């Protein structure tokens, strides 16, 4: 188990180990980053599940036509690699580069208030989900809202005020 450098820091999930590759302990990665190769920008990953993270050194990694592949230190066989399938990959939020002005990480929006353009509270941003139609934001309040996370629905993001204004109504 690891502890953050700062009390407010948290692990941000960047992907998941979804399979094995070859005979030398390589793993296949489902990257949640945009673009997918951004997951390879970190030499050490946190691998595991919430409250059960282990620091893991990435010895080699690459993007191929088979997807993102990685060789993690300590995995030398397909059998050892198979034990990691299903585990998530993350990094401390403080290790991620700062977003450009006017941009933000989706993980920074989790837990903030979501309000309609008229000011009614929709609830709190719980998480984001990737669907075939695009990314949706799941807002939980008196009811659960699955709101398309597209430019037309985002009125304003106010990180300092810990809220997002969406073109959505509580009764939709």
C-alpha positions as CSV (number, residue, x, y, z in Angstrom):
1,X,0.0,0.0,0.0
2,X,1.3,3.5,-0.8
3,X,0.6,6.9,0.6
4,X,0.4,10.1,-1.2
5,X,2.9,12.9,-1.0
6,X,0.1,15.3,-0.1
7,X,-3.1,14.6,1.8
8,X,-5.2,16.0,-1.0
9,X,-3.4,13.9,-3.6
10,X,-5.2,10.9,-5.1
11,X,-4.6,8.1,-7.5
12,X,-5.9,8.8,-11.0
13,X,-6.8,5.7,-13.0
14,X,-5.1,5.8,-16.4
15,X,-5.9,2.3,-17.6
16,X,-6.3,-1.4,-16.9
17,X,-4.3,-4.6,-17.5
18,X,-6.5,-6.6,-19.8
19,X,-4.3,-9.5,-20.9
20,X,-0.9,-11.0,-21.4
21,X,1.4,-10.9,-24.4
22,X,4.2,-13.2,-25.4
23,X,6.3,-15.5,-23.2
24,X,8.4,-13.0,-21.3
25,X,5.7,-11.5,-18.9
26,X,4.4,-8.6,-21.0
27,X,0.9,-7.4,-20.4
28,X,-1.7,-5.8,-22.7
29,X,-3.1,-2.5,-21.4
30,X,-6.4,-0.7,-22.0
31,X,-5.4,2.9,-21.9
32,X,-8.0,5.5,-20.8
33,X,-5.7,8.4,-21.8
34,X,-6.1,10.7,-24.8
35,X,-4.1,9.8,-26.8
36,X,-3.6,6.2,-25.7
37,X,0.2,6.5,-25.6
38,X,0.1,9.1,-22.8
39,X,-0.1,6.3,-20.3
40,X,3.5,5.5,-21.3
41,X,4.7,8.9,-20.0
42,X,5.2,7.5,-16.5
43,X,8.1,5.3,-15.4
44,X,6.3,4.0,-12.3
45,X,2.7,3.0,-12.2
46,X,0.5,2.2,-9.3
47,X,-1.0,-1.2,-10.1
48,X,-3.9,-2.7,-8.1
49,X,-7.3,-1.7,-6.8
50,X,-8.4,1.2,-4.5
51,X,-6.5,1.0,-1.2
52,X,-4.3,-1.8,-2.5
53,X,-1.9,-0.1,-4.8
54,X,1.7,-1.2,-5.4
55,X,4.4,0.8,-7.2
56,X,5.5,-1.0,-10.3
57,X,8.4,0.0,-12.5
58,X,7.7,0.0,-16.3
59,X,10.8,-1.6,-17.8
60,X,9.6,-1.3,-21.4
61,X,6.4,-0.3,-23.2
62,X,5.1,0.5,-26.6
63,X,2.0,1.0,-28.7
64,X,1.5,-1.6,-31.5
65,X,-1.2,-2.6,-33.8
66,X,-2.2,-5.0,-30.9
67,X,-2.6,-2.1,-28.5
68,X,-0.5,-0.8,-25.6
69,X,2.0,-3.4,-24.4
70,X,4.2,-3.2,-21.3
71,X,6.9,-5.2,-19.5
72,X,6.6,-4.6,-15.8
73,X,9.5,-5.3,-13.4
74,X,9.1,-8.6,-11.6
75,X,6.9,-10.2,-14.3
76,X,9.0,-12.8,-16.2
77,X,6.4,-15.3,-17.5
78,X,2.9,-15.4,-18.9
79,X,1.8,-17.1,-15.7
80,X,3.1,-14.2,-13.5
81,X,1.6,-11.6,-15.9
82,X,-1.8,-13.4,-15.8
83,X,-2.0,-12.7,-12.1
84,X,-2.1,-8.9,-12.9
85,X,-5.0,-9.1,-15.4
86,X,-7.9,-7.0,-14.3
87,X,-5.9,-4.7,-12.1
88,X,-6.0,-1.0,-12.7
89,X,-3.1,1.3,-13.5
90,X,-2.9,4.8,-12.0
91,X,-0.5,7.5,-10.9
92,X,-0.7,10.2,-8.2
93,X,-2.5,13.3,-9.5
94,X,0.5,15.4,-8.5
95,X,2.7,13.4,-11.0
96,X,0.5,14.4,-13.9
97,X,1.5,17.5,-15.9
98,X,-0.7,20.6,-15.3
99,X,-3.4,21.0,-17.9
100,X,-3.2,23.9,-20.3
101,X,-5.0,27.1,-19.4
102,X,-8.8,26.6,-19.9
103,X,-8.4,22.8,-19.8
104,X,-8.8,20.3,-17.0
105,X,-8.6,16.6,-16.3
106,X,-11.9,14.8,-16.0
107,X,-10.8,13.3,-12.7
108,X,-10.5,16.9,-11.4
109,X,-14.3,17.3,-11.9
110,X,-15.3,14.2,-9.9
111,X,-16.9,15.3,-6.6
112,X,-17.8,18.8,-7.7
113,X,-21.4,20.2,-7.8
114,X,-23.2,20.1,-11.1
115,X,-25.8,22.8,-11.7
116,X,-28.1,23.6,-14.6
117,X,-27.8,26.8,-16.5
118,X,-30.7,28.2,-14.5
119,X,-28.8,27.4,-11.2
120,X,-30.7,24.4,-10.0
121,X,-28.5,21.7,-8.3
122,X,-28.4,18.5,-10.4
123,X,-26.2,16.7,-7.9
124,X,-22.4,15.9,-7.7
125,X,-20.3,14.6,-10.5
126,X,-19.7,11.0,-9.6
127,X,-17.7,9.7,-12.5
128,X,-17.4,9.6,-16.3
129,X,-18.2,6.7,-18.6
130,X,-17.1,6.1,-22.1
131,X,-19.9,4.9,-24.3
132,X,-20.1,4.1,-28.0
133,X,-21.8,7.5,-28.4
134,X,-19.1,9.4,-26.6
135,X,-18.2,10.3,-23.0
136,X,-21.0,10.9,-20.5
137,X,-20.8,12.5,-17.0
138,X,-22.7,10.6,-14.3
139,X,-24.3,13.1,-11.9
140,X,-25.9,11.8,-8.7
141,X,-28.4,13.8,-6.8
142,X,-32.1,13.3,-6.1
143,X,-31.9,11.3,-9.3
144,X,-29.1,10.0,-11.4
145,X,-28.3,11.9,-14.7
146,X,-26.3,10.6,-17.6
147,X,-25.3,13.7,-19.4
148,X,-23.4,13.7,-22.7
149,X,-20.1,15.4,-22.0
150,X,-20.0,17.5,-25.2
151,X,-19.2,21.1,-25.8
152,X,-22.9,21.9,-26.4
153,X,-23.8,20.7,-22.8
154,X,-20.9,22.3,-20.9
155,X,-21.8,25.9,-20.1
156,X,-18.9,26.6,-17.7
157,X,-16.4,24.8,-15.6
158,X,-15.5,26.6,-12.3
159,X,-12.8,24.5,-10.6
160,X,-12.1,27.1,-7.9
161,X,-15.8,27.2,-7.0
162,X,-15.9,23.4,-7.3
163,X,-18.9,23.4,-9.8
164,X,-19.8,22.8,-13.3
165,X,-22.7,24.4,-15.1
166,X,-24.4,22.2,-17.6
167,X,-27.1,22.8,-20.2
168,X,-29.4,20.2,-18.5
169,X,-32.5,20.2,-16.4
170,X,-33.2,18.3,-13.2
171,X,-36.4,16.8,-14.6
172,X,-34.8,15.3,-17.7
